[in-house]
Amino acid sequence: MEQRTTIERLAEDRNVWMATSRAGHPPHLVPIWFVWTEERFWICTSQSVKTRNLLTDPHLTLSLENGNAPVVAEGRATLHERPYPDSVRAAFGEKYQWDINRPDEDGAYDVLIEAQVTRWVFGEPQ
């Protein structure tokens, strides 16, 4: 089996595990779709536990799913509302055939998380 580079995995892997902090509670850990563009993780989500956590504490940890070849990054999040940047919208469209600027019927995906990596723990991009 051919080994993929970290950059290839960031472009191709469908999910990333995201951990955020909750005061007085265990960390909140969820798998979620993402794109890697402009040297950042971008995650489109809803007003939820993870977004409430990031409003209080913008630090997060992200990990690609393959535990046999870890890619783990620590970073800081910035939250965005629509309209989302064209380059990020295009990246989600290409990867998932999803227009993140188009409101869903239930309006669920109304937050875009921009996660700038501050430290690669494993798998620094090549």
Residue pairs with C-beta under 8 A, 6 or more apart in sequence:
3 69
4 12
5 126
6 71
6 123
6 124
6 125
6 126
7 125
7 126
9 64
9 66
9 69
9 71
9 123
10 36
10 64
10 71
10 125
11 36
13 64
13 65
13 66
14 33
14 95
14 96
15 31
15 32
15 33
15 34
15 65
16 31
16 32
16 33
16 34
16 41
16 43
16 62
16 63
16 64
16 65
17 29
17 30
17 31
17 32
17 62
17 63
17 64
17 65
18 29
18 30
18 31
18 32
18 43
18 50
18 60
18 61
18 62
19 27
19 28
19 29
19 60
19 61
19 62
19 63
20 27
20 28
20 49
20 50
20 53
20 54
20 57
20 59
20 60
21 27
21 28
21 53
21 56
21 57
21 59
22 28
22 49
22 53
23 56
23 57
28 49
28 50
28 53
30 50
31 65
32 43
32 45
33 43
33 44
33 92
33 95
33 96
34 41
34 42
34 43
34 62
35 41
35 42
35 88
35 91
35 92
35 95
36 42
37 87
37 88
37 91
38 87
38 88
39 116
39 117
39 125
40 114
40 115
40 116
40 117
41 62
41 73
41 75
41 113
41 114
41 115
41 117
42 88
42 91
42 92
42 112
42 113
42 114
42 115
43 112
43 113
43 115
44 84
44 92
44 98
44 100
44 109
44 111
44 112
44 113
45 51
45 109
45 111
45 112
45 113
46 108
46 109
46 110
46 111
47 110
47 111
50 113
51 79
51 111
51 113
54 60
54 77
54 79
54 113
55 79
58 76
58 77
58 78
59 74
59 75
59 76
59 77
60 74
60 75
60 76
60 77
60 115
61 72
61 73
61 74
61 75
62 72
62 73
62 74
62 75
62 115
62 117
63 70
63 71
63 72
63 73
64 70
64 71
64 72
64 123
69 123
70 121
70 122
70 123
71 120
71 122
71 123
72 120
72 121
72 122
72 123
73 115
73 117
73 119
73 120
73 121
74 117
74 118
74 119
74 121
75 115
75 116
75 117
75 118
75 119
76 115
76 116
76 118
77 113
77 114
77 115
77 116
78 113
78 114
78 116
79 111
79 112
79 113
79 114
80 111
80 112
80 113
80 114
81 110
81 111
81 112
82 101
82 103
82 110
82 112
83 101
84 100
84 101
84 112
88 100
88 112
89 99
89 100
89 101
92 98
92 99
92 100
93 99
93 100
100 109
100 112
103 110
